[in-house]
Amino acid sequence: MNFPERFSNLPAYAFPRLRALLDHHTPGGDVVHMTIGEPKHEFPQWVTDVIVENAAGFNKYPPNEGSDQLRGEISAWIQRRYGVAMDKDSQIMALNGTREGLYNAAMALCPEQKNGQKPAVLIPNPFYQVYMVATLSVAADPVFVAATEATGHLPDYASLPESVLNRTAVAYICSPANPQGAVADRAYWTQLIQLAERYDFKIFADECYSEIYRGTAPVGALTVAQELGVDPDRVVLFNSLSKRSNLPGLRSGLIASGPENMAQIRQLRTYSGAPLPLPLQAAAARVWSDEAHVVQNRALYVEKYEIADQVFAELPGYQSPEAGFFLWLPVADGEDAALKLWQQTGVRVLPGAYLAQGEGEQNPGKEFIRVALVAPKEQMQVALTQLRNCLY
């Protein structure tokens, strides 16, 4: 029996790799999960009420692009958050979670050739794994660009040679960054957008952690693109309710861009999409319209940042995250550290190498562990203290 070879060289996904590393060892204490970025704060209590009130919608096929109400609330949120007017009918589509959109946008928008060559897709390293799979699915070359302390934990795409930039079709960028928590400021977005203008590629702006921050809200790619007066099709925005509203199971994401991009994306999704059921769309519309719970949620994460800063105040190399809810902690070897921590304390973290590409010392995540600040505050403080005492 024959199978396609396009995915034959994929590394094992991060969490199966972690289970293979840890699960045949006995934990050294009460298990605390700090691996997956699954929010555990409470979501608004009225979400289930809205679903029940709209339960009759389960007997209808939902609109593929999202209900008029949902797209309208997303449009209003983008206007409030980014100061950018996006037409709900031609520039916005609801997603069944952003991973679907990050994948299918490449399918819809990445050409078979760029300047007569095989296209390249730029990917920060470390990265969210769907970026790589989407690239391979469209038969493009993934170009992994290290996002390390030397580059402010964001990829320096401008440093790539012209031979690569001339065939670049898409550049993925995550801000706030997963896993490092770095934020692309206005200067970074300006440089990247101007680079995209010069070499004619699209920017896929994954901003799913944009609402978890301390101090000032991170500037968005759409905001800077509008300030620069570039074609709205230059940038594709992705965001969701998963982190913003602690609703990863609702599977409500958004994609927004110029009308030409969105026409292509909508056309593909007509054939291959899996729209959100109408009762869930009604709940999502209500959640996008409410900011009070987002402010409360953000305050809880700020408390967690402060606890982490206290626990690791004396740790050389510790960098407090600007945003998001991960710690990116330096260690000698991420796998060794994760295994030792599990065996001695029961605290479960993710080796940084599992989120990056490259062998041995060439993997920019090798000397890090990713720690998700999703456990209850008191439990998290105990676990972080155990981590510090075990590894440092």
Secondary structure, DSSP 8 states (H G I E B T S, - for coil): ----STTTT----HHHHHHHHHTTS--SSS-EE-SS----S---THHHHHHHHTGGGGGS---TT--HHHHHHHHHHHHHHHS----TTTSEEEESSHHHHHHHHHHHH--S-BTTB--EEEEEES--THHHHHHHHTT-EEEEEE--GGGTTS--GGGS-HHHHTTEEEEEEESS-TTT-----HHHHHHHHHHHHHHT-EEEEE-TTTT-BSSS----HHHHHHHHT--GGGEEEEEEHHHHTT-GGG--EEEE--HHHHHHHHHHHHHH-----HHHHHHHHHHHH--HHHHHHHHHHHHHHHHHHHHTTT-TT----SBSSEEEEE-S-HHHHHHHHHHHH-EE-EEGGGGS-SSGGG-TTTTEEEEETTS-HHHHHHHHHHHHHHH-
